[in-house]
Amino acid sequence: MDLVALFFCAPIYCFRSMAFQAYLFRVTAMNQAFDPKPPLPDYLTDYYQWAYTTSRAVKFWDRPWLVNLILWGNYRRLSNAALQHIEGNCLQIAAVYGDLSKRISEKLAPNHSLTVVDIAPVQLANLARKCPHINLHCQNSSRLQFADDSFDTSLLFFLLHEQPADVRQKTISEALRVTHPGGKVIIVDYHKPKWWHPLRWVMAGAFKWLEPFAGEFWDRPLARHLTNNAKIKVQETFFSELYELTIIEN
Ligand SMILES: C[S@@+](CC[C@H](N)C(=O)[O-])C[C@H]1O[C@@H](n2cnc3c(N)ncnc32)[C@H](O)[C@@H]1O
């Protein structure tokens, strides 16, 4: 009797097990395709843990006056410069300390929304606390999971100088891909100041010490990152050229 049962049940068991394996394989493949919880990139854990990836860092740094101090008193000015160009559905690529995201969401018309992506869950949790009505996604800027042409405006606020050159290139390409033709990619970041700028050597020293990719970012004009039909439409420098706002149009 047992042998008969085994004879009939074994194939069913094998088939079920194979079907389950196939299901698991499909789920894993889907997860890989959509990257549900992307890992922190090495450069972030190696060089920026002190600034972004722990709740202690968030608690310490997320003070508007401190962000303003780091930007030599220019936080408001640079935020305002970006804000005046933002319109339609907006994607902010990477969280920022201070109140910029809140101000963007307040500026948008009621039928438009702000979406923020960041790779660090602790940053998204902090933003959720500060601005409960924003759409938040844990994504890598170099591999965004939005369809082409999803947004009217994309904003990169002081992200690019923190990324290694290959990641930076992909981030810019991804920002252009998800922004629809005729839309804007707004970049606010460091710019190489003139040799006589009193803070040039202070900043160069700080970059060497804390921000290993920023020096190379200074030396390579943004135009060199552009491919296809993307064009620089606006370029404006601030604080004797230490900062720059660039607007790229697809
Ligand atoms: C926008 S940048 C610097 C902003 C500026 N220093 C400030 O906070 O005001 C910092 C953010 O970029 C995020 N970030 C860095 N690399 C990223 C990546 N590849 N994809 C998504 N977010 C990233 C970090 O987790 C961090 O929250």
PDBQT file of the ligand as one rigid body, heavy atoms in Angstrom, charges set to zero:
ROOT
HETATM    1  C1  LIG A 301      21.690  65.602  -1.882  1.00  0.00    +0.000 C 
HETATM    2  S1  LIG A 301      23.142  65.068  -1.202  1.00  0.00    +0.000 S 
HETATM    3  C2  LIG A 301      23.769  66.473  -0.333  1.00  0.00    +0.000 C 
HETATM    4  C3  LIG A 301      22.813  67.520   0.096  1.00  0.00    +0.000 C 
HETATM    5  C4  LIG A 301      23.286  68.599   1.003  1.00  0.00    +0.000 C 
HETATM    6  N1  LIG A 301      24.597  68.388   1.531  1.00  0.00    +0.000 N 
HETATM    7  C5  LIG A 301      22.273  68.770   2.099  1.00  0.00    +0.000 C 
HETATM    8  O1  LIG A 301      21.947  67.798   2.758  1.00  0.00    +0.000 OA
HETATM    9  O2  LIG A 301      21.739  69.834   2.241  1.00  0.00    +0.000 OA
HETATM   10  C6  LIG A 301      22.839  64.012   0.134  1.00  0.00    +0.000 C 
HETATM   11  C7  LIG A 301      21.826  62.888  -0.086  1.00  0.00    +0.000 C 
HETATM   12  O3  LIG A 301      22.129  62.154  -1.249  1.00  0.00    +0.000 OA
HETATM   13  C8  LIG A 301      21.797  60.796  -1.009  1.00  0.00    +0.000 C 
HETATM   14  N2  LIG A 301      22.468  59.979  -2.015  1.00  0.00    +0.000 N 
HETATM   15  C9  LIG A 301      23.792  59.846  -2.227  1.00  0.00    +0.000 A 
HETATM   16  N3  LIG A 301      24.024  58.999  -3.244  1.00  0.00    +0.000 NA
HETATM   17  C10 LIG A 301      22.807  58.613  -3.717  1.00  0.00    +0.000 A 
HETATM   18  C11 LIG A 301      22.391  57.758  -4.762  1.00  0.00    +0.000 A 
HETATM   19  N4  LIG A 301      23.266  57.118  -5.546  1.00  0.00    +0.000 N 
HETATM   20  N5  LIG A 301      21.066  57.601  -4.976  1.00  0.00    +0.000 NA
HETATM   21  C12 LIG A 301      20.156  58.233  -4.186  1.00  0.00    +0.000 A 
HETATM   22  N6  LIG A 301      20.498  59.048  -3.171  1.00  0.00    +0.000 NA
HETATM   23  C13 LIG A 301      21.806  59.240  -2.938  1.00  0.00    +0.000 A 
HETATM   24  C14 LIG A 301      22.258  60.573   0.418  1.00  0.00    +0.000 C 
HETATM   25  O4  LIG A 301      21.649  59.448   1.016  1.00  0.00    +0.000 OA
HETATM   26  C15 LIG A 301      21.856  61.886   1.070  1.00  0.00    +0.000 C 
HETATM   27  O5  LIG A 301      20.596  61.841   1.642  1.00  0.00    +0.000 OA
ENDROOT
TORSDOF 0
